[in-house]
C-alpha cells in the first residue's frame, strides 16, 4: 500500500489562488472524494469530516476553499447572481485539472452541493463518476431566505463577523459574497433544477428533516426529475449540516454508496 497522501498547499483556478488540503491515497492510487463547501464554509470548517471519510472509504479526499473563503484569494464583489454555475462550469474543471484528479465523486454541501449538481448536469467529464449532495439548493424557499436575512442581522449586530474571522482571512468578503447574492431581489426567482434532467451518473442526496435553510422539496425535486440512479438519506435530529449533526450516519452512508459504485465499476460493462 502506498503512503497516505496528506498535503496542503495552493493552486490557481478561475484566476485566483486557492488553498487546498488532501487526505488518504493519491489520485493515481484510488478514486478521490472532492469536497465542495457551503456558502460560509472553507477547508477548516469541514473539521474532522475529510479525514473520517478517507479512513471510512479508503479513497482520497481533496478539499479546497473557493475564492472569498478561508485563506484563498478574496472574491470579486458584488458576485454575479449566477455565481454557482460559474463556479461549477468555469472554476471547478480547473481545480480538478490542477489537483491531478483522475476518478472522483463530488461531495457538496449547501452551495457546494448545488455546484456539484450543476457540474454533473452541465459538464461532460468522465472523471466524475457520481455526486453526493448534502442539503442542496435548486430553488429559493421563503423559510431559507428568512434565515439568510437573520444571518445578516447576526453579522451586522452580533458576533457572527468575529466568529467567521477565525476561519476566513476576509470575513466581510466571505459574508457579503454569499449574503448579498441570496438577498438580492433578483435572486428570488433563481432556479437551477433543470440541471437534474441532464445527470447521467448516480447521486446520493442527504437532507436533515430540521434543515433551517431548505425543505424536503429540494430532495423531492431530485426524485421527480432524475433519470439516473438516485439514493436518498433523510436524517432525523439534523439541521443544515448533516456531516456535523449526524456524522456517523453521513460517513457510513457515503462509504456504502461509494462501495456500491466501485463494485459496479469493477464488474465492468455487461458482456465485457
Number of C-alpha atoms within 10 A of each C-alpha: 5 8 9 14 17 15 12 14 11 17 17 16 20 16 11 18 18 23 22 22 18 26 23 25 21 23 20 12 16 17 24 28 31 26 26 28 25 25 19 21 23 27 25 16 17 19 12 12 18 23 16 17 22 22 16 14 21 16 23 28 31 30 22 26 26 32 25 29 29 28 22 24 20 22 17 12 14 12 14 11 16 12 13 21 19 16 20 22 18 15 19 20 18 17 20 18 11 13 16 12 22 17 19 23 24 24 27 25 28 25 23 27 28 27 30 32 30 25 26 26 20 16 15 11 11 11 14 23 20 25 26 29 26 29 30 29 26 26 17 18 16 11 13 17 19 14 14 19 16 11 16 19 13 13 20 10 10 12 12 16 19 12 12 21 15 12 18 27 17 20 23 16 19 26 22 19 24 22 18 18 19 20 15 10 9 10 16 14 10 13 12 17 18 15 19 22 14 17 24 16 18 19 25 20 24 26 28 23 17 15 19 17 20 27 20 16 13 19 22 12 15 23 17 10 15 19 15 14 13 15 14 17 16 16 18 14 11 18 20 22 20 25 20 16 16 16 16 14 14 22 21 15 18 22 19 14 18 22 14 12 15 14 10 11 11 9 9 10 8 5 4 5
